[in-house]
Amino acid sequence: MKRFPPVGLCLVLSVLSAQGWAQSVVPLKGQTSQQTQADISECNNIAASQTASTSTPSGGRVKGAVAGAAAGATAAQVRGNQHDEIYDRVDSDRQQDYRQDRAKQTAAAGMVVGGSRQRQERRAQRNENAATTSTAYTSCLQGKGYQVNP
């Protein structure tokens, strides 16, 4: 069996590292290249399973639209109550139309805000998952007797 020189092995392992979590993996206990590859694969699987159960934020647009519609209808009612003498003379169907129009406008704005918040939450969660996965991967390899250099 042909053995790789240590520098060559590090280069091969850094290229073969499926997730790219580490730039180099150095065996410290004389592990063979086959054992090193098996350990890297196992640690990749362990690290991936660490974050596999995390749920992604969803429904941000709907939640934003609902909150916006409620706020718009309430604001329209409050605005109408501030001008009682004029608002009371307006037909109740027109009052309802006014409240619905305000609710639609603020629901649209709420949908945009909710979607933006949801995207921010997803980005933050992806960053958190990447950090957790990287830590799990590195810890696993270190526990198996490797030096992991970023």
Backbone bond lengths (Angstrom), bond angles and torsions (degrees), N, CA, C in turn:
res aa  C-N    CA-C-N  psi(-1)  N-CA   C-N-CA  omega(-1)  CA-C   N-CA-C  phi
1 M - - - 1.447 - - 1.520 108.24 -
2 K 1.307 116.25 136.41 1.461 122.55 -178.89 1.520 109.57 -88.96
3 R 1.338 116.64 131.95 1.466 121.04 179.41 1.519 109.18 -102.65
4 F 1.327 115.22 141.65 1.451 120.95 175.20 1.523 109.20 -80.69
5 P 1.329 117.87 144.21 1.464 118.26 170.70 1.526 108.41 -66.21
6 P 1.337 118.97 152.94 1.475 121.19 -176.03 1.526 114.19 -52.83
7 V 1.321 117.82 -42.31 1.468 119.88 -179.43 1.523 110.03 -66.07
8 G 1.322 116.86 -42.36 1.464 120.75 178.85 1.516 111.34 -64.39
9 L 1.335 116.70 -39.49 1.455 121.04 178.80 1.526 110.67 -62.39
10 C 1.334 116.99 -43.27 1.479 120.46 178.43 1.513 110.81 -61.15
11 L 1.336 116.56 -41.40 1.455 120.31 -179.84 1.525 110.64 -65.18
12 V 1.334 116.36 -45.00 1.469 120.56 178.80 1.524 110.38 -61.66
13 L 1.321 116.80 -44.84 1.460 119.90 -178.13 1.520 111.88 -66.68
14 S 1.323 117.42 -34.79 1.462 118.58 179.28 1.518 110.48 -68.44
15 V 1.318 117.79 -32.61 1.463 121.22 177.60 1.522 110.58 -75.87
16 L 1.354 116.66 -38.95 1.462 120.75 -177.05 1.517 114.10 -78.67
17 S 1.303 117.21 -13.96 1.465 119.82 -179.11 1.524 108.56 -61.72
18 A 1.318 116.18 108.38 1.470 122.07 -171.08 1.511 113.11 -58.36
19 Q 1.312 117.96 -41.70 1.450 120.22 -175.00 1.517 112.54 -90.15
20 G 1.306 118.70 -13.89 1.444 120.77 -179.62 1.519 112.59 69.80
21 W 1.344 117.39 26.22 1.462 120.27 -177.61 1.512 111.94 -75.83
22 A 1.334 117.48 -25.07 1.455 120.52 -179.43 1.521 108.46 -131.86
23 Q 1.311 115.48 143.76 1.455 118.64 178.42 1.521 111.20 -78.63
24 S 1.318 116.28 -34.37 1.461 118.30 178.22 1.521 110.46 -148.17
25 V 1.335 113.68 147.02 1.460 122.04 178.53 1.530 106.24 -126.34
26 V 1.323 116.58 119.10 1.454 121.40 -176.99 1.525 109.17 -110.71
27 P 1.348 117.55 119.12 1.462 119.81 177.44 1.533 110.19 -70.81
28 L 1.326 116.84 129.21 1.458 121.46 -177.80 1.522 112.75 -103.73
29 K 1.326 117.53 -11.49 1.467 120.86 -176.07 1.527 111.95 -118.26
30 G 1.337 116.42 26.58 1.457 120.44 176.80 1.515 114.65 70.93
31 Q 1.324 118.76 27.48 1.463 121.64 179.24 1.533 110.04 -65.66
32 T 1.320 115.49 143.72 1.463 120.77 176.82 1.526 108.78 -74.37
33 S 1.331 115.72 166.15 1.465 118.84 179.42 1.529 110.67 -64.77
34 Q 1.337 117.29 -35.19 1.467 120.04 178.09 1.533 110.32 -65.52
35 Q 1.331 116.23 -43.10 1.465 119.87 179.36 1.527 109.76 -65.18
36 T 1.327 116.27 -39.61 1.464 120.54 -179.83 1.524 109.99 -63.68
37 Q 1.329 116.58 -44.55 1.465 120.06 178.35 1.522 111.32 -62.90
38 A 1.316 117.49 -40.29 1.468 121.35 178.64 1.532 110.16 -65.00
39 D 1.338 116.12 -41.19 1.470 119.90 179.22 1.530 111.00 -66.35
40 I 1.320 117.19 -40.79 1.466 120.62 178.04 1.520 110.02 -62.00
41 S 1.326 116.57 -44.59 1.468 120.59 179.37 1.528 110.90 -61.93
42 E 1.319 116.11 -44.85 1.469 119.65 179.55 1.528 110.96 -63.36
43 C 1.320 117.13 -42.95 1.474 120.27 179.83 1.525 111.51 -67.30
44 N 1.340 117.07 -34.87 1.472 120.22 174.30 1.520 110.23 -59.60
45 N 1.347 115.84 -45.64 1.464 120.34 -179.61 1.529 111.79 -64.74
46 I 1.320 116.18 -42.23 1.470 119.98 178.97 1.521 110.41 -63.14
47 A 1.330 116.04 -45.47 1.470 120.08 -178.79 1.525 111.17 -64.82
48 A 1.329 116.87 -40.06 1.468 120.08 179.23 1.522 111.16 -65.38
49 S 1.322 116.90 -35.95 1.464 119.59 -179.53 1.532 111.68 -71.63
50 Q 1.322 117.51 -21.15 1.465 121.31 178.84 1.528 111.60 -62.68
51 T 1.323 116.90 -33.80 1.464 120.12 -176.12 1.518 112.91 -111.64
52 A 1.314 117.99 0.70 1.465 120.53 -176.34 1.522 112.70 -65.42
53 S 1.326 117.94 -27.90 1.461 120.12 -174.80 1.530 113.39 -88.27
54 T 1.325 117.80 -0.14 1.459 119.91 -177.68 1.522 110.28 -76.74
55 S 1.314 116.57 134.01 1.466 120.07 179.37 1.519 109.93 -89.69
56 T 1.329 115.49 151.21 1.461 119.95 178.92 1.523 108.96 -96.99
57 P 1.322 116.31 144.79 1.462 119.64 178.85 1.533 110.55 -61.61
58 S 1.317 117.06 139.12 1.458 120.69 178.36 1.529 109.68 -146.04
59 G 1.319 114.98 164.54 1.455 120.72 176.21 1.517 114.35 80.83
60 G 1.323 117.00 12.92 1.463 120.13 -176.88 1.521 112.92 -62.11
61 R 1.311 117.52 -39.99 1.467 120.66 -179.26 1.523 111.15 -67.62
62 V 1.317 115.57 -42.58 1.467 119.58 -179.51 1.528 110.01 -65.42
63 K 1.334 115.41 -46.20 1.467 118.94 178.80 1.525 110.82 -60.31
64 G 1.325 116.48 -42.37 1.460 120.45 179.10 1.516 112.08 -64.61
65 A 1.336 116.53 -39.92 1.460 120.49 179.36 1.524 111.25 -65.52
66 V 1.324 116.70 -42.08 1.468 120.90 179.52 1.525 110.29 -63.90
67 A 1.331 115.79 -46.27 1.463 119.21 179.56 1.530 110.75 -64.28
68 G 1.340 116.04 -40.00 1.460 120.08 178.97 1.517 112.60 -65.43
69 A 1.329 116.98 -41.33 1.466 120.76 179.52 1.520 110.68 -64.01
70 A 1.315 116.18 -43.75 1.472 119.71 179.30 1.522 110.70 -63.92
71 A 1.338 115.95 -42.60 1.463 119.49 179.48 1.524 111.10 -65.30
72 G 1.327 116.63 -40.33 1.460 120.30 -179.85 1.514 112.92 -65.30
73 A 1.318 116.72 -44.17 1.465 120.65 178.94 1.525 110.64 -64.49
74 T 1.320 116.21 -41.98 1.467 120.35 179.03 1.515 110.95 -64.96
75 A 1.338 115.97 -43.82 1.471 119.67 179.40 1.525 111.19 -63.26
76 A 1.326 116.42 -39.25 1.467 119.65 178.39 1.524 110.97 -64.05
77 Q 1.314 116.82 -41.03 1.462 120.88 178.64 1.526 110.48 -64.64
78 V 1.325 116.41 -44.69 1.470 120.47 179.14 1.523 110.53 -62.16
79 R 1.323 116.16 -43.83 1.457 120.41 179.60 1.530 110.70 -62.55
80 G 1.318 114.96 -39.66 1.465 118.58 178.03 1.517 111.63 -66.41
81 N 1.322 117.10 -39.00 1.469 120.86 179.15 1.522 112.11 -66.98
82 Q 1.324 117.40 -26.50 1.460 120.43 179.00 1.531 111.05 -69.29
83 H 1.310 115.78 -23.69 1.468 120.81 -179.84 1.526 109.46 -118.78
84 D 1.344 115.41 57.31 1.462 122.08 -173.15 1.522 113.76 -51.67
85 E 1.330 116.75 -47.51 1.468 117.72 -173.38 1.526 111.84 -63.41
86 I 1.333 117.37 -34.16 1.468 119.39 179.41 1.527 109.96 -83.20
87 Y 1.311 116.31 -44.20 1.466 121.87 -175.32 1.524 111.06 -64.42
88 D 1.340 117.16 -36.64 1.455 120.11 -179.31 1.523 112.22 -68.98
89 R 1.320 117.69 -24.87 1.459 120.42 -179.95 1.523 112.56 -80.58
90 V 1.332 115.94 -13.90 1.465 120.26 -178.90 1.520 108.86 -81.84
91 D 1.323 114.75 140.28 1.463 122.75 178.04 1.535 109.71 -54.11
92 S 1.333 116.63 142.24 1.476 120.57 -177.41 1.532 111.90 -63.06
93 D 1.328 117.74 -30.53 1.474 119.82 176.21 1.526 110.46 -65.03
94 R 1.335 117.06 -38.96 1.467 122.09 178.17 1.538 110.03 -67.29
95 Q 1.326 115.81 -38.03 1.466 119.03 177.44 1.532 109.67 -62.95
96 Q 1.320 115.01 -43.26 1.464 120.34 178.73 1.528 110.69 -63.09
97 D 1.333 117.31 -44.11 1.463 121.38 177.97 1.530 110.89 -59.03
98 Y 1.328 115.75 -42.51 1.468 121.19 179.90 1.529 110.40 -62.19
99 R 1.326 116.68 -45.88 1.469 120.12 179.66 1.535 110.87 -64.02
100 Q 1.347 116.21 -40.03 1.460 119.53 -179.98 1.531 111.61 -67.64
101 D 1.336 116.58 -39.65 1.462 119.55 177.70 1.526 111.14 -62.11
102 R 1.324 116.40 -44.46 1.469 120.14 178.50 1.530 110.22 -64.76
103 A 1.320 116.18 -38.30 1.465 119.40 178.88 1.528 110.66 -64.51
104 K 1.337 117.57 -41.58 1.468 121.21 178.58 1.524 110.93 -62.71
105 Q 1.327 116.40 -44.05 1.466 119.90 -178.72 1.522 111.59 -63.33
106 T 1.300 116.84 -45.86 1.462 119.16 -178.53 1.534 111.56 -75.73
107 A 1.330 117.28 -25.50 1.464 119.33 174.51 1.524 109.85 -65.65
108 A 1.332 116.80 -41.28 1.468 120.37 177.91 1.529 110.36 -61.96
109 A 1.315 116.36 -44.15 1.468 120.07 178.01 1.535 110.27 -64.82
110 G 1.315 116.78 -41.03 1.461 120.81 178.95 1.515 112.00 -63.70
111 M 1.331 116.49 -35.21 1.456 120.77 178.70 1.534 110.07 -64.95
112 V 1.311 117.14 -41.34 1.468 121.10 178.24 1.529 110.24 -64.24
113 V 1.323 116.26 -47.31 1.464 120.47 -179.96 1.534 110.39 -63.55
114 G 1.314 117.16 -43.46 1.466 121.08 179.66 1.522 112.14 -62.71
115 G 1.334 116.62 -41.53 1.464 120.36 177.35 1.515 111.56 -63.95
116 S 1.318 116.39 -40.17 1.466 121.00 178.51 1.527 110.85 -63.89
117 R 1.309 116.71 -45.19 1.471 120.51 178.39 1.524 111.08 -61.93
118 Q 1.326 115.90 -41.04 1.457 120.02 -179.87 1.529 110.14 -62.80
119 R 1.342 117.78 -42.45 1.458 120.28 178.47 1.527 110.83 -63.55
120 Q 1.333 117.15 -40.34 1.462 120.63 177.81 1.531 110.56 -62.54
121 E 1.325 116.98 -42.36 1.463 120.84 179.39 1.529 110.93 -64.38
122 R 1.322 116.78 -39.99 1.468 120.06 179.18 1.531 110.83 -65.56
123 R 1.349 116.75 -42.72 1.464 119.84 177.61 1.523 110.94 -60.22
124 A 1.319 115.80 -46.14 1.471 119.93 -179.83 1.527 110.36 -61.82
125 Q 1.317 116.26 -40.83 1.462 119.44 -179.46 1.526 110.92 -68.23
126 R 1.337 117.86 -38.98 1.460 120.30 176.81 1.527 110.83 -60.93
127 N 1.338 116.30 -43.62 1.466 120.29 178.43 1.521 111.10 -62.93
128 E 1.317 115.75 -42.69 1.469 120.49 178.80 1.530 110.68 -64.23
129 N 1.330 116.47 -42.71 1.464 120.52 178.97 1.525 111.21 -63.84
130 A 1.328 116.65 -40.84 1.465 120.06 179.67 1.524 110.56 -63.35
131 A 1.322 116.94 -41.55 1.462 120.55 179.06 1.530 110.59 -65.64
132 T 1.326 116.94 -42.93 1.468 121.34 179.05 1.522 110.59 -63.44
133 T 1.324 116.15 -44.27 1.454 121.30 -179.05 1.525 110.73 -64.27
134 S 1.324 116.66 -44.78 1.460 121.19 179.66 1.526 111.32 -61.73
135 T 1.321 116.16 -42.87 1.464 120.67 178.99 1.527 110.89 -64.12
136 A 1.318 117.06 -43.17 1.469 121.29 179.81 1.530 110.56 -63.70
137 Y 1.320 116.46 -42.28 1.465 122.00 -179.69 1.525 110.13 -62.79
138 T 1.328 116.64 -49.83 1.462 121.70 -179.23 1.524 111.12 -62.66
139 S 1.325 116.72 -45.14 1.470 120.65 179.79 1.524 111.78 -61.77
140 C 1.308 116.26 -40.34 1.456 120.98 179.84 1.531 110.12 -61.76
141 L 1.330 116.26 -49.19 1.467 119.18 -178.96 1.521 111.90 -65.74
142 Q 1.321 117.05 -39.05 1.464 119.70 178.09 1.523 110.45 -63.44
143 G 1.321 116.79 -37.57 1.458 121.23 177.61 1.514 112.83 -66.14
144 K 1.327 116.83 -24.81 1.466 121.42 179.29 1.527 111.91 -92.22
145 G 1.340 117.04 4.24 1.455 119.92 175.16 1.513 115.71 93.49
146 Y 1.323 116.93 36.88 1.468 121.15 177.78 1.511 109.19 -122.47
147 Q 1.312 114.64 152.17 1.457 120.19 170.00 1.517 106.28 -98.61
148 V 1.320 117.47 128.23 1.457 122.71 -178.42 1.516 107.89 -111.75
149 N 1.348 114.97 117.83 1.462 120.44 -179.40 1.522 109.54 -106.95
150 P 1.317 117.24 126.61 1.471 119.45 -179.42 1.514 112.82 -69.39
